[in-house]
Amino acid sequence: MKKRCGWAENQDENYQAYHDEEWGVPVKDDRVWFEFLTLEGAQAGLSWATILNKRKGYRKAFVDFDYKKVAEFSEEKIQALREDASIVRNQLKIRSTVGNAKALITVQKEFGSFNDYIWQFVGGKPIVNQWKDMSEVPVSTVESDAMSKDLKKRGFKFVGTTICYALMQATGMVNDHTTDCFCYPNLREK
């Protein structure tokens, strides 16, 4: 039996697969960045299980997170998404996804890629923590504070410091697997 981080123990297969295969694995692709940015923002005030269960709906609603297409969504499309039960139908979150797609494209023009921009907040490589227990893991850091401030300045929404830290964890900018988790040693080397 695999030892996992406490938050992934006793969860359904989908949740455990997310922990085992994705959470903490360094992201380099701008489309994947947009997906995680969208999902982490959608989670605000909700459980991660809720968002994970709606992930297929998000992929369909937001054209497999093709940010160039999402940036062009019309007002009619936005209103139609408010009726789509396969996603969180919060108008502010839907509008933020469209706005964040536009902001991501602007960042690409300045930095060459969103990936190059975002990794600068951790000096270009993952921060490897050594938490023994999930209770030690912070909800924000100096790096997530800086990221949040800069993203907001660039027009991104739903990017508070706690959301940014969750984004950093999910995308491998930090390795926050506990040291007894089977994923920890593998990701420590990435």
SELOFI-15797 format. One record per residue: x negated, y, z of N, C-alpha, C in turn; residue in one letter; residue number from 1. Coordinates in nm, 3 decimals. Atoms other than C-alpha are relative to their C-alpha. Last residue first. Layout:
% SELOFI-15797
ATOM       n_u       n_v       n_w      ca_u      ca_v      ca_w       c_u       c_v       c_w   code   pos
ATOM         X         Y         Z         X         Y         Z         X         Y         Z      A   NUM
...
% end
This chain:
% SELOFI-15797
ATOM       n_u       n_v       n_w      ca_u      ca_v      ca_w       c_u       c_v       c_w   code   pos
ATOM    -0.040    -0.069     0.123    -1.300     1.701    -1.079    -0.046     0.145     0.001      K   190
ATOM     0.104     0.005     0.102    -1.495     1.501    -0.816     0.032     0.083    -0.124      E   189
ATOM     0.115    -0.071    -0.053    -1.278     1.593    -0.521    -0.112     0.010    -0.103      R   188
ATOM    -0.013    -0.140     0.039    -0.980     1.486    -0.729    -0.118     0.082     0.051      L   187
ATOM     0.003    -0.012     0.145    -1.077     1.118    -0.709     0.003     0.144    -0.045      N   186
ATOM     0.137     0.017     0.053    -1.168     1.137    -0.340    -0.009     0.014    -0.152      P   185
ATOM     0.101    -0.098    -0.040    -0.837     1.297    -0.238    -0.138    -0.024    -0.062      Y   184
ATOM     0.031    -0.093     0.109    -0.591     1.087    -0.438    -0.120     0.090     0.033      C   183
ATOM     0.078     0.069     0.103    -0.592     0.791    -0.193    -0.038     0.092    -0.116      F   182
ATOM    -0.083     0.030     0.117    -0.483     1.025     0.084    -0.086    -0.064    -0.108      C   181
ATOM    -0.033     0.142    -0.003    -0.694     1.004     0.404     0.090    -0.043    -0.117      D   180
ATOM     0.119     0.081     0.023    -0.867     1.338     0.335     0.028    -0.150     0.004      T   179
ATOM     0.068     0.028    -0.126    -0.534     1.515     0.299    -0.113    -0.100    -0.026      T   178
ATOM    -0.031     0.135    -0.045    -0.459     1.627    -0.055    -0.073    -0.020     0.133      H   177
ATOM    -0.061     0.003    -0.133    -0.503     2.002    -0.063     0.055    -0.137     0.035      D   176
ATOM    -0.030     0.140    -0.030    -0.744     2.013    -0.357     0.049    -0.002     0.144      N   175
ATOM     0.046     0.046    -0.131    -0.721     2.374    -0.464     0.033    -0.147     0.011      V   174
ATOM     0.091    -0.108    -0.034    -0.695     2.510    -0.818    -0.057    -0.021     0.140      M   173
ATOM     0.137     0.040    -0.028    -0.554     2.168    -0.892    -0.098     0.113     0.022      G   172
ATOM     0.082    -0.003     0.122    -0.235     2.278    -1.063    -0.148    -0.027     0.024      T   171
ATOM    -0.058     0.087     0.103     0.011     2.182    -0.788    -0.094    -0.014    -0.120      A   170
ATOM     0.004     0.140    -0.044    -0.200     2.329    -0.508     0.044    -0.094    -0.113      Q   169
ATOM     0.141     0.038    -0.008    -0.264     2.660    -0.686    -0.015    -0.147     0.040      M   168
ATOM     0.047     0.014     0.137     0.105     2.687    -0.775    -0.146    -0.047    -0.003      L   167
ATOM    -0.060     0.127     0.046     0.200     2.624    -0.411    -0.043    -0.028    -0.145      A   166
ATOM     0.079     0.107    -0.061    -0.045     2.902    -0.320     0.054    -0.138    -0.040      Y   165
ATOM     0.131     0.010     0.066     0.112     3.131    -0.577    -0.084    -0.109     0.063      C   164
ATOM    -0.022     0.067     0.129     0.462     3.057    -0.444    -0.134    -0.017    -0.072      I   163
ATOM    -0.030     0.140    -0.032     0.342     3.146    -0.093     0.025    -0.080    -0.127      T   162
ATOM     0.121     0.072    -0.039     0.172     3.464    -0.220     0.025    -0.147     0.034      T   161
ATOM     0.048    -0.040    -0.131     0.480     3.587    -0.405    -0.118    -0.088     0.039      G   160
ATOM     0.141     0.035    -0.017     0.504     3.506    -0.775    -0.054     0.056     0.132      V   159
ATOM    -0.001     0.123    -0.081     0.877     3.505    -0.844    -0.142    -0.055     0.015      F   158
ATOM    -0.099     0.003    -0.109     0.829     3.770    -1.113    -0.003    -0.138     0.066      K   157
ATOM    -0.055     0.132    -0.033     0.535     3.847    -1.346     0.095     0.013     0.120      F   156
ATOM    -0.140     0.015     0.035     0.494     4.208    -1.464     0.062    -0.137     0.027      G   155
ATOM    -0.010     0.030     0.142     0.114     4.241    -1.477     0.144    -0.032    -0.043      R   154
ATOM     0.045    -0.121     0.071     0.100     4.413    -1.137     0.017    -0.017    -0.151      K   153
ATOM    -0.108    -0.098    -0.012     0.302     4.121    -1.000    -0.032     0.127    -0.077      K   152
ATOM    -0.110     0.046     0.086     0.044     3.875    -1.134     0.116     0.100     0.003      L   151
ATOM     0.036    -0.027     0.138    -0.237     4.082    -0.977     0.111    -0.045    -0.096      D   150
ATOM     0.007    -0.145     0.024    -0.080     4.098    -0.632    -0.028     0.030    -0.147      K   149
ATOM    -0.136    -0.054    -0.005     0.016     3.730    -0.636     0.001     0.149    -0.034      S   148
ATOM    -0.070     0.045     0.120    -0.332     3.622    -0.743     0.140     0.061    -0.007      M   147
ATOM     0.056    -0.074     0.114    -0.500     3.834    -0.476     0.072    -0.037    -0.129      A   146
ATOM    -0.040    -0.140    -0.017    -0.272     3.696    -0.202    -0.047     0.082    -0.121      D   145
ATOM    -0.140    -0.008     0.046    -0.320     3.343    -0.337     0.056     0.140     0.016      S   144
ATOM    -0.007     0.018     0.145    -0.697     3.387    -0.310     0.143     0.009    -0.052      E   143
ATOM     0.049    -0.124     0.060    -0.682     3.532     0.043     0.010    -0.009    -0.152      V   142
ATOM     0.142    -0.025    -0.026    -0.476     3.230     0.139    -0.036     0.136    -0.059      T   141
ATOM     0.059    -0.100     0.087    -0.112     3.125     0.162    -0.146     0.019     0.042      S   140
ATOM    -0.103    -0.030     0.101     0.102     2.848     0.307    -0.047     0.109    -0.095      V   139
ATOM    -0.063    -0.132    -0.006    -0.195     2.701     0.495     0.111     0.016    -0.105      P   138
ATOM    -0.004    -0.064     0.131    -0.263     2.326     0.525     0.070     0.136     0.010      V   137
ATOM     0.115    -0.089     0.014    -0.352     2.218     0.879     0.006     0.085    -0.126      E   136
ATOM    -0.024    -0.115    -0.087    -0.007     2.068     0.950    -0.114     0.102    -0.008      S   135
ATOM    -0.073    -0.103     0.075    -0.061     1.842     0.647     0.026     0.125     0.084      M   134
ATOM    -0.144     0.009    -0.020    -0.321     1.648     0.847     0.068     0.116    -0.074      D   133
ATOM    -0.028     0.134    -0.053    -0.690     1.571     0.799     0.151    -0.023     0.013      K   132
ATOM    -0.105     0.007    -0.101    -0.746     1.868     0.572     0.021    -0.144     0.045      W   131
ATOM     0.017     0.126    -0.071    -1.078     1.880     0.394     0.100    -0.009     0.113      Q   130
ATOM    -0.022    -0.009    -0.144    -1.042     2.149     0.130    -0.015    -0.138     0.063      N   129
ATOM    -0.023     0.132    -0.060    -1.194     2.142    -0.216     0.009     0.017     0.151      V   128
ATOM     0.041    -0.006    -0.140    -1.154     2.476    -0.394     0.035    -0.136     0.061      I   127
ATOM    -0.089     0.027    -0.113    -1.123     2.398    -0.762    -0.068     0.021     0.136      P   126
ATOM     0.001     0.143    -0.037    -1.350     2.566    -1.018     0.086    -0.020     0.126      K   125
ATOM     0.011     0.092     0.113    -1.349     2.891    -1.218    -0.005    -0.148     0.035      G   124
ATOM     0.137     0.006     0.052    -1.426     3.131    -0.933    -0.020    -0.106    -0.107      G   123
ATOM     0.075     0.097    -0.081    -1.101     3.058    -0.750    -0.142    -0.019    -0.057      V   122
ATOM    -0.034    -0.022    -0.141    -0.903     3.362    -0.868    -0.068    -0.100     0.093      F   121
ATOM     0.093    -0.097    -0.059    -1.084     3.350    -1.204     0.025     0.019     0.150      Q   120
ATOM     0.108     0.069    -0.071    -0.892     3.030    -1.285    -0.100     0.097     0.064      W   119
ATOM    -0.046     0.049    -0.129    -0.581     3.233    -1.368    -0.113    -0.066     0.081      I   118
ATOM    -0.040    -0.102    -0.096    -0.729     3.447    -1.646     0.023    -0.059     0.139      Y   117
ATOM     0.121    -0.074    -0.035    -0.912     3.173    -1.834     0.030     0.106     0.106      D   116
ATOM     0.088     0.088    -0.077    -0.601     2.954    -1.820    -0.126     0.074     0.044      N   115
ATOM    -0.046    -0.013    -0.138    -0.378     3.238    -1.939    -0.090    -0.083     0.091      F   114
ATOM    -0.098     0.102    -0.040    -0.588     3.241    -2.253     0.045     0.031     0.142      S   113
ATOM     0.022     0.112     0.092    -0.806     3.483    -2.450     0.094    -0.115     0.029      G   112
ATOM     0.101     0.094    -0.051    -0.822     3.723    -2.155    -0.033    -0.115    -0.093      F   111
ATOM     0.110    -0.065    -0.071    -0.640     4.035    -2.281    -0.114    -0.095     0.034      E   110
ATOM     0.062    -0.098     0.090    -0.418     3.883    -2.550    -0.120     0.066     0.067      K   109
ATOM     0.079     0.071     0.102    -0.350     3.580    -2.332    -0.074     0.098    -0.090      Q   108
ATOM     0.124     0.043    -0.066    -0.239     3.808    -2.047    -0.090    -0.072    -0.099      V   107
ATOM     0.081    -0.121    -0.017     0.016     3.972    -2.280    -0.134    -0.034     0.066      T   106
ATOM     0.052    -0.033     0.133     0.146     3.629    -2.382    -0.089     0.124     0.005      I   105
ATOM     0.105     0.098     0.028     0.182     3.534    -2.015    -0.064     0.029    -0.136      L   104
ATOM     0.118    -0.043    -0.075     0.378     3.855    -1.948    -0.118    -0.094    -0.027      A   103
ATOM     0.053    -0.120     0.065     0.626     3.767    -2.224    -0.129     0.047     0.067      K   102
ATOM     0.052     0.045     0.130     0.672     3.415    -2.088    -0.062     0.119    -0.074      A   101
ATOM     0.132     0.057    -0.026     0.705     3.562    -1.737    -0.063    -0.053    -0.129      N   100
ATOM     0.097    -0.107    -0.023     0.989     3.783    -1.857    -0.141    -0.052     0.022      G    99
ATOM     0.015    -0.070     0.129     1.179     3.486    -1.999    -0.104     0.112     0.013      V    98
ATOM     0.068     0.094     0.088     1.121     3.282    -1.683    -0.026     0.064    -0.136      T    97
ATOM     0.142    -0.004    -0.032     1.207     3.584    -1.467    -0.079    -0.095    -0.090      S    96
ATOM     0.060    -0.119     0.061     1.541     3.615    -1.646    -0.150     0.008     0.028      R    95
ATOM    -0.004     0.020     0.146     1.629     3.258    -1.554    -0.066     0.118    -0.071      I    94
ATOM     0.102     0.100     0.032     1.516     3.309    -1.194    -0.004    -0.028    -0.150      K    93
ATOM     0.132    -0.061    -0.017     1.712     3.634    -1.161    -0.111    -0.098    -0.035      L    92
ATOM     0.029    -0.093     0.109     2.024     3.473    -1.311    -0.139     0.062     0.011      Q    91
ATOM     0.021    -0.133    -0.057     2.022     3.180    -1.070    -0.045     0.094    -0.111      N    90
ATOM    -0.069    -0.100     0.082     2.146     2.879    -1.264    -0.008     0.142     0.055      R    89
ATOM    -0.050    -0.092    -0.103     1.892     2.632    -1.129     0.057     0.120    -0.074      V    88
ATOM     0.103    -0.086    -0.058     1.864     2.391    -1.421     0.061     0.077     0.116      I    87
ATOM     0.122     0.080    -0.007     2.067     2.093    -1.553    -0.120     0.080     0.054      S    86
ATOM     0.015     0.063    -0.131     2.388     2.276    -1.462    -0.128    -0.084     0.012      A    85
ATOM     0.068     0.129     0.016     2.357     2.500    -1.769    -0.030    -0.061     0.137      D    84
ATOM    -0.104     0.104    -0.005     2.613     2.782    -1.740    -0.058    -0.141    -0.004      E    83
ATOM    -0.068    -0.017    -0.129     2.357     3.051    -1.655     0.112    -0.102     0.018      R    82
ATOM     0.076     0.076    -0.100     2.157     2.915    -1.948     0.061     0.012     0.139      L    81
ATOM    -0.035     0.142     0.017     2.429     3.041    -2.184    -0.073    -0.085     0.104      A    80
ATOM    -0.133     0.020    -0.058     2.385     3.394    -2.045     0.043    -0.147    -0.011      Q    79
ATOM     0.013    -0.014    -0.145     2.012     3.382    -2.116     0.134    -0.026     0.068      I    78
ATOM     0.065     0.123    -0.045     2.079     3.254    -2.469    -0.015     0.002     0.152      K    77
ATOM    -0.098     0.107     0.011     2.325     3.537    -2.532    -0.057    -0.133     0.051      E    76
ATOM    -0.092    -0.016    -0.113     2.074     3.793    -2.401     0.106    -0.111    -0.001      E    75
ATOM    -0.094    -0.112     0.008     1.828     3.659    -2.656     0.083     0.008     0.128      S    74
ATOM    -0.139     0.031    -0.037     1.533     3.433    -2.585     0.085     0.126    -0.001      F    73
ATOM    -0.094    -0.053     0.099     1.220     3.553    -2.771     0.147    -0.029     0.034      E    72
ATOM     0.014    -0.146     0.001     0.977     3.508    -2.480     0.099     0.067    -0.094      A    71
ATOM    -0.073    -0.050    -0.117     1.109     3.151    -2.447    -0.005     0.152     0.004      V    70
ATOM    -0.143     0.006     0.030     0.992     3.075    -2.804     0.083     0.058     0.115      K    69
ATOM    -0.023    -0.092     0.112     0.638     3.195    -2.736     0.148     0.003    -0.037      K    68
ATOM    -0.015    -0.137    -0.049     0.645     3.030    -2.391     0.022     0.100    -0.113      Y    67
ATOM     0.065    -0.074     0.107     0.706     2.684    -2.536     0.021     0.149     0.029      D    66
ATOM     0.085    -0.107    -0.053     0.803     2.534    -2.202    -0.088     0.064    -0.107      F    65
ATOM     0.123     0.065    -0.042     0.947     2.218    -2.359    -0.106     0.102     0.042      D    64
ATOM     0.067     0.054     0.119     1.214     2.432    -2.523    -0.139    -0.055     0.029      V    63
ATOM     0.107    -0.093     0.033     1.316     2.615    -2.202    -0.095    -0.059    -0.106      F    62
ATOM    -0.050    -0.138     0.001     1.652     2.447    -2.158    -0.105     0.100    -0.047      A    61
ATOM    -0.092    -0.017     0.112     1.519     2.103    -2.255     0.044     0.147    -0.012      K    60
ATOM     0.074     0.020     0.126     1.213     2.112    -2.033     0.090     0.020    -0.121      R    59
ATOM     0.084    -0.117     0.027     1.415     2.266    -1.754    -0.075    -0.015    -0.131      Y    58
ATOM    -0.090    -0.107     0.040     1.675     1.991    -1.774    -0.076     0.128    -0.033      G    57
ATOM    -0.039     0.031     0.139     1.401     1.730    -1.763     0.093     0.108    -0.054      K    56
ATOM     0.111    -0.028     0.090     1.261     1.902    -1.451     0.034    -0.030    -0.146      R    55
ATOM    -0.050    -0.082     0.110     1.593     1.911    -1.269    -0.107     0.025    -0.107      K    54
ATOM    -0.115     0.069     0.059     1.511     1.625    -1.030     0.060     0.076    -0.118      N    53
ATOM     0.053     0.118     0.068     1.168     1.779    -0.966     0.113    -0.076    -0.069      L    52
ATOM     0.062    -0.046     0.124     1.336     2.110    -0.886    -0.053    -0.119    -0.081      I    51
ATOM    -0.105    -0.057     0.087     1.571     1.959    -0.628    -0.059     0.038    -0.135      T    50
ATOM    -0.075     0.114     0.054     1.291     1.746    -0.479     0.109     0.048    -0.096      A    49
ATOM     0.072     0.044     0.119     1.080     2.061    -0.441     0.072    -0.117    -0.064      W    48
ATOM     0.097     0.107    -0.023     1.344     2.193    -0.203    -0.070    -0.036    -0.131      S    47
ATOM    -0.055     0.134     0.023     1.508     2.531    -0.257    -0.107    -0.105     0.032      L    46
ATOM    -0.122     0.018    -0.078     1.450     2.889    -0.142     0.063    -0.138    -0.013      G    45
ATOM    -0.016    -0.096    -0.109     1.195     2.958    -0.416     0.136    -0.018     0.068      A    44
ATOM    -0.013     0.067    -0.129     1.182     2.639    -0.624     0.027     0.096     0.114      Q    43
ATOM    -0.137     0.051    -0.014     1.253     2.819    -0.949     0.022    -0.062     0.137      A    42
ATOM    -0.089    -0.114    -0.023     0.929     3.012    -0.910     0.144    -0.042     0.021      G    41
ATOM     0.031    -0.051    -0.134     0.731     2.690    -0.869     0.087     0.120     0.033      E    40
ATOM    -0.055     0.092    -0.100     0.908     2.540    -1.171    -0.027     0.048     0.142      L    39
ATOM    -0.146    -0.001     0.003     0.844     2.838    -1.398     0.058    -0.085     0.112      T    38
ATOM    -0.039    -0.134    -0.044     0.478     2.884    -1.305     0.152     0.010     0.009      L    37
ATOM     0.016    -0.005    -0.145     0.432     2.507    -1.335     0.039     0.136     0.057      F    36
ATOM    -0.094     0.093    -0.064     0.579     2.500    -1.686    -0.011     0.010     0.152      E    35
ATOM    -0.132    -0.063     0.004     0.390     2.812    -1.792     0.105    -0.089     0.065      F    34
ATOM    -0.002    -0.111    -0.097     0.063     2.661    -1.675     0.138     0.065     0.005      W    33
ATOM    -0.017     0.064    -0.130     0.146     2.345    -1.869    -0.001     0.105     0.111      V    32
ATOM    -0.138     0.047    -0.005     0.193     2.553    -2.184     0.029    -0.065     0.135      R    31
ATOM    -0.091    -0.111    -0.028    -0.133     2.738    -2.112     0.147    -0.042     0.004      D    30
ATOM    -0.083    -0.031     0.117    -0.336     2.414    -2.092     0.103     0.109     0.034      D    29
ATOM     0.080    -0.084     0.091    -0.621     2.382    -1.839     0.082     0.053    -0.118      K    28
ATOM    -0.070    -0.034     0.125    -0.454     2.225    -1.535    -0.089     0.092    -0.081      V    27
ATOM     0.026    -0.128     0.065    -0.661     2.065    -1.257     0.067     0.014    -0.137      P    26
ATOM     0.084     0.027     0.117    -0.488     1.765    -1.095    -0.022     0.132    -0.075      V    25
ATOM     0.141    -0.018    -0.029    -0.363     1.868    -0.751    -0.094    -0.030    -0.115      G    24
ATOM     0.027    -0.102    -0.103    -0.015     1.730    -0.789    -0.149     0.005     0.030      W    23
ATOM     0.006    -0.140     0.044     0.009     1.540    -1.118    -0.050     0.098     0.105      E    22
ATOM     0.051    -0.021     0.135    -0.033     1.161    -1.102    -0.021     0.147    -0.040      E    21
ATOM     0.109     0.089     0.040     0.009     1.045    -0.743    -0.069     0.042    -0.130      D    20
ATOM     0.114    -0.010    -0.092     0.218     1.331    -0.605    -0.122    -0.075    -0.054      H    19
ATOM     0.047    -0.139     0.011     0.447     1.346    -0.909    -0.123     0.019     0.088      Y    18
ATOM     0.075    -0.007     0.127     0.468     0.965    -0.909    -0.054     0.141    -0.022      A    17
ATOM     0.131     0.059    -0.023     0.567     0.979    -0.542    -0.086     0.002    -0.126      Q    16
ATOM     0.073    -0.091    -0.088     0.852     1.221    -0.615    -0.142    -0.053     0.023      Y    15
ATOM     0.027    -0.120     0.078     0.980     1.013    -0.906    -0.089     0.097     0.079      N    14
ATOM     0.109     0.029     0.096     0.950     0.691    -0.706    -0.041     0.122    -0.081      E    13
ATOM    -0.036     0.086     0.112     1.162     0.823    -0.417    -0.117    -0.013    -0.098      D    12
ATOM    -0.076    -0.072     0.102     1.005     0.960    -0.100     0.034    -0.096    -0.113      Q    11
ATOM    -0.144     0.029    -0.015     0.891     0.780     0.215     0.088     0.082    -0.095      N    10
ATOM    -0.037     0.130    -0.058     0.546     0.940     0.204     0.152    -0.011     0.007      E     9
ATOM    -0.040     0.092     0.107     0.499     1.235    -0.033     0.036    -0.140     0.051      A     8
ATOM    -0.119    -0.051     0.067     0.494     1.513     0.228     0.051    -0.095    -0.109      W     7
ATOM    -0.122     0.016    -0.077     0.257     1.312     0.448     0.127     0.044    -0.072      G     6
ATOM    -0.023    -0.118    -0.085    -0.015     1.290     0.185     0.137    -0.015     0.066      C     5
ATOM    -0.023    -0.128     0.067    -0.040     0.938     0.050     0.005     0.114     0.101      R     4
ATOM    -0.019    -0.104    -0.100    -0.183     0.607     0.171     0.009     0.133    -0.074      K     3
ATOM     0.078    -0.122     0.012    -0.133     0.344    -0.097     0.033     0.097     0.113      K     2
ATOM    -0.084    -0.119     0.000     0.000     0.000     0.000    -0.089     0.126     0.000      M     1
% end
